[in-house]
Amino acid sequence: MSAPELGVEVPLVLQDKVKAYGLLNAVVSQITEDDNVFSAYHQAIERMRFLEKVLTAEELDEAKKWSNEWMKTHQVRSYFLEFGM
């Protein structure tokens, strides 16, 4: 998965679709759903839908498990709490 629209091309050998899905799952669980189709939430959901078509059921389960474990060990910061934003 690359982001050519951002000028980022990731070589195929470095692409880990399971971890990509897991990180997107972590992002989606931490941000508020909204109606703006250009928001981070909707962009993450679109990329997750793409990966759901590519990954097997076992890979999706692995990604969700990895995401849950990652969230247990990484502090989620709130800019509102730190900077009043």
C-alpha positions, -999 to +999 in steps of 0.1 A: +000+000+000+015+033-010+004+068-010+014+082-044-009+112-039+013+122-010+045+115-029+053+084-009+061+052-027+068+022-004+086-008-021+065-040-021+091-058+000+085-033+028+047-033+027+031-052+056-006-051+049-015-069+082+003-042+103-012-015+080-047-028+088-038-030+125-026+005+127-056+018+108-078-001+132-060+017+161-065+051+145-102+045+138-108+034+174-093+067+187-108+093+165-144+106+163-165+095+134-177+124+113-195+132+080-165+148+063-154+125+035-119+141+036-114+135+073-088+112+087-116+089+099-130+084+064-096+081+048-087+053+073-120+035+067-115+036+030-080+021+033-093-005+057-120-015+032-094-019+005-073-041+028-103-062+038-106-073+001-069-082+000-063-100+033-076-134+044-099-138+074-069-152+094-048-121+084-076-098+095-079-115+128-041-113+133-042-076+124-070-069+150-051-089+177-019-070+169-038-037+170-053-045+204-019-055+219-003-024+204-029-001+220-022-017+254+014-007+252+012+027+236-001+059+252-028+076+232-022+114+235-049+139+234-039+173+220-069+188+238-056+176+272-021+188+265-026+220+245-063+229+250-070+223+213 
